[in-house]
Amino acid sequence: MATRGFNALLILTALFSATAGCAFGQRQSFANVQVAVNHRGTTAIAVAAQDRRPYVVNGEKSATYVGTQRGGFGNPFDVTTQSDAPLVTEFAAVLKRSLSAMGYKVSTIGTQPSHTRQKLTAAMAQTKANRLVLLTVNEWATDTYNSTDLSYYLILEVLDSTGKVLARSAARGEDRLGTSLFDPQGAARKAAPEALKSKLGALLNDARVAAALKDTVPAPEAPLEPEDPFAGTDGG
C-alpha cells in the first residue's frame, strides 16, 4: 500500500516538474496551416489582417502573443509565434495560401493595431485588386495547463475596390481544444493550428463570402453598422 502511494507521488512529482519546467518560452507555428476552400476563382484579392486584441492595442502584450502556458502552480507565461512575426501576419499568410491554392491572385498588406479602417482600406485599394479581404482579430488566445482552451473572435469582411462591404462572416466563442497530462505543451502546439484552420475555413467558406469574392457575381450588400455583428447579443 505504501509502495503504491509512493509511486503515485513520484508520478505526480514528475508531472509537476514537466509542466513547471517547460512552461517558459513556448511557441506555436501556423506555417503549415492551409484551409480547404470550397470555391475557385481568378479574382485579384488584397488581404489584410489587423490585430485589435485590447491587450495588444494598449501595449500590454506583444503582437506575437498567441496565448498563455501555465507552470506547475498555474503561474502564466506568454506563448508567442514560432516565427517571431506578429500573429496577424501569420493569419494573413494562411488566407493567402488558402485562396491562392484555389486560383485567386492574392497579395497581402501589412497592418498595425493603430491603423484606422480608412487607412487600411486605402492601402488595400492601392493594390488595384478587385476585392479586399479584411480579417479583424478581436480575440485569439490559448490558455494551457493540463487542458488547452481557446478564446477567439474573428471577423472577415469582403469589400469592393471602393471600400464598400459586400459580405461579412464572423466566429466567436470559447472552445476546449483538448487535454494532455503528460505533454500539454505539445498538445497545444498541435491543437491551435488545427483550430485556426477550422475557424478560418468557416469564415472563407461562408456562402456570402464565396459569392462576394467572385467579382463577376453580384453579392448581397452587408450593412456597415453595427460593425460588431454580436453587439447586443451573447455571441456564440
C-alpha positions in Angstrom: 0.0 0.0 0.0 2.9 2.3 0.9 4.6 1.4 -2.3 1.5 2.4 -4.4 1.3 5.7 -2.6 5.0 6.3 -3.2 4.6 5.5 -6.9 1.7 7.8 -7.2 3.7 10.6 -5.5 6.5 10.0 -8.0 4.1 10.3 -10.9 2.6 13.5 -9.6 6.0 15.0 -8.9 7.2 14.1 -12.5 4.0 15.7 -14.0 4.5 18.8 -11.9 8.2 19.1 -12.8 7.4 18.6 -16.5 4.7 21.3 -16.5 6.8 23.7 -14.5 10.0 23.2 -16.4 8.5 23.6 -19.9 6.1 26.4 -19.4 8.6 29.2 -20.2 9.4 30.1 -23.8 6.7 28.1 -25.6 5.9 28.9 -29.2 3.2 27.9 -31.7 3.6 27.7 -35.5 0.9 28.3 -38.1 3.3 28.0 -41.1 1.7 24.8 -42.4 -2.0 25.8 -41.9 -4.0 25.8 -45.2 -7.7 26.0 -45.3 -9.7 23.7 -47.7 -11.5 26.5 -49.5 -14.6 25.2 -51.3 -14.7 27.7 -54.1 -12.5 28.8 -57.0 -11.8 32.0 -58.8 -9.2 34.2 -60.5 -10.2 37.5 -58.8 -7.3 39.7 -57.7 -7.6 40.0 -53.9 -5.7 42.1 -51.4 -5.7 40.6 -47.9 -5.0 42.3 -44.6 -5.3 41.1 -41.0 -5.4 43.6 -38.2 -4.8 42.8 -34.5 -7.5 44.5 -32.4 -7.0 42.5 -29.3 -7.3 45.1 -26.4 -4.1 43.9 -24.7 -2.1 44.3 -27.9 -3.6 47.6 -28.8 -2.7 49.0 -25.4 0.8 47.5 -25.5 0.3 45.1 -22.6 1.1 42.2 -24.8 3.3 41.8 -27.9 1.8 41.4 -31.4 3.5 38.0 -31.4 1.4 36.8 -28.4 -0.6 33.6 -29.0 -1.7 32.7 -25.5 -0.7 31.5 -22.1 1.2 28.4 -20.8 0.8 27.8 -17.1 3.5 26.4 -14.9 3.2 24.0 -12.0 1.5 26.4 -9.7 -0.7 27.9 -12.5 1.6 30.8 -13.0 1.3 32.2 -16.5 4.0 32.5 -19.2 3.4 34.1 -22.6 3.3 31.8 -25.7 4.4 33.5 -28.9 4.6 32.8 -32.6 7.4 30.4 -33.7 8.4 32.8 -36.5 8.5 35.9 -34.2 6.2 37.6 -36.7 3.0 39.2 -35.5 0.2 36.8 -35.1 -1.9 38.6 -37.7 0.9 38.3 -40.2 0.7 34.6 -39.8 -3.1 34.7 -40.2 -2.8 36.8 -43.4 -0.3 34.3 -44.8 -2.8 31.4 -44.1 -5.5 33.4 -46.0 -3.1 34.0 -48.9 -2.0 30.3 -49.1 -5.6 29.1 -49.0 -7.0 31.4 -51.6 -4.0 31.2 -53.9 -4.4 27.4 -53.9 -7.9 27.9 -55.5 -6.7 30.2 -58.3 -7.2 33.6 -56.7 -4.5 36.2 -57.3 -3.6 37.3 -53.7 -1.4 40.0 -52.3 -1.1 40.9 -48.6 -0.9 44.3 -46.8 0.9 44.8 -43.5 -1.0 46.4 -40.7 -0.6 48.0 -37.3 -3.1 47.8 -34.4 -3.4 51.6 -34.5 -4.3 51.8 -38.2 -7.8 53.3 -38.8 -10.2 51.4 -41.0 -9.9 54.2 -43.6 -6.1 53.8 -43.7 -6.4 50.1 -44.1 -8.9 50.1 -46.9 -7.0 52.9 -48.7 -3.8 50.9 -48.5 -5.6 47.8 -49.8 -7.2 49.7 -52.6 -3.8 50.9 -53.8 -3.0 47.4 -54.9 -5.7 47.8 -57.6 -7.2 44.5 -56.5 -10.9 43.8 -57.4 -11.7 42.6 -53.9 -10.3 43.4 -50.5 -10.4 40.9 -47.7 -10.0 42.3 -44.2 -9.7 39.9 -41.2 -10.1 41.7 -37.8 -8.7 39.7 -34.9 -10.6 41.0 -31.8 -9.5 38.0 -29.8 -7.3 34.9 -30.2 -5.6 33.4 -27.1 -4.9 29.9 -25.9 -4.7 29.1 -22.2 -2.9 25.8 -21.4 -2.3 24.0 -18.1 -3.3 20.3 -18.5 -6.0 21.3 -20.9 -5.9 23.9 -23.7 -8.8 26.4 -24.0 -9.1 28.9 -26.9 -10.9 32.3 -26.8 -11.5 33.7 -30.2 -13.4 36.5 -32.0 -12.7 36.9 -35.7 -14.5 39.0 -38.3 -13.8 38.5 -42.0 -15.1 41.1 -44.5 -15.0 41.3 -48.3 -15.0 44.8 -49.7 -15.0 46.1 -53.3 -12.3 48.4 -54.5 -14.1 51.5 -53.2 -14.2 50.1 -49.6 -17.9 49.1 -49.7 -18.6 46.0 -47.6 -20.1 43.2 -49.7 -20.0 40.3 -47.2 -19.2 39.6 -43.6 -18.7 36.4 -41.6 -17.7 36.0 -38.0 -16.6 33.4 -35.5 -16.7 33.9 -31.7 -16.5 31.6 -28.7 -14.5 29.7 -26.1 -13.5 26.2 -27.0 -11.8 23.3 -25.1 -9.2 22.1 -27.6 -8.1 19.0 -25.6 -6.3 17.7 -22.5 -2.9 16.1 -22.0 -1.4 15.2 -18.6 2.0 14.3 -19.9 2.6 16.8 -22.7 0.1 19.7 -22.6 2.5 22.0 -24.4 2.9 19.6 -27.3 -0.9 19.1 -27.4 -1.4 22.8 -27.6 1.1 23.2 -30.4 -0.9 20.7 -32.5 -4.4 21.9 -31.4 -4.0 25.6 -32.0 -3.1 25.4 -35.7 -6.0 23.0 -36.3 -8.4 25.3 -34.5 -7.2 28.2 -36.8 -7.8 26.0 -39.8 -11.3 25.3 -38.7 -12.2 28.9 -37.8 -10.8 30.5 -40.9 -12.3 27.7 -43.0 -15.8 28.5 -41.7 -15.2 32.2 -42.5 -13.9 31.7 -46.0 -16.4 29.1 -47.0 -19.4 31.2 -45.9 -21.7 31.4 -49.0 -21.9 35.2 -48.9 -18.1 35.5 -48.8 -17.7 33.0 -51.6 -20.1 34.9 -53.8 -18.5 38.3 -53.0 -15.0 37.1 -53.9 -16.1 36.4 -57.5 -16.2 39.9 -58.8 -18.5 38.9 -61.8 -21.2 37.8 -59.4 -23.3 40.4 -57.6 -23.1 39.9 -53.8 -25.6 40.9 -51.2 -24.7 44.1 -49.5 -23.8 43.8 -45.8 -24.7 46.7 -43.6 -21.8 48.8 -42.3 -23.4 49.2 -38.9 -23.2 47.8 -36.4 -19.5 47.0 -37.1 -19.7 44.4 -34.3 -22.2 41.8 -35.5 -22.5 40.5 -32.0 -23.4 43.8 -30.4 -26.3 43.3 -28.0 -26.1 39.5 -28.1 -24.2 36.9 -26.1 -22.3 35.8 -29.1 -21.8 32.1 -29.9 
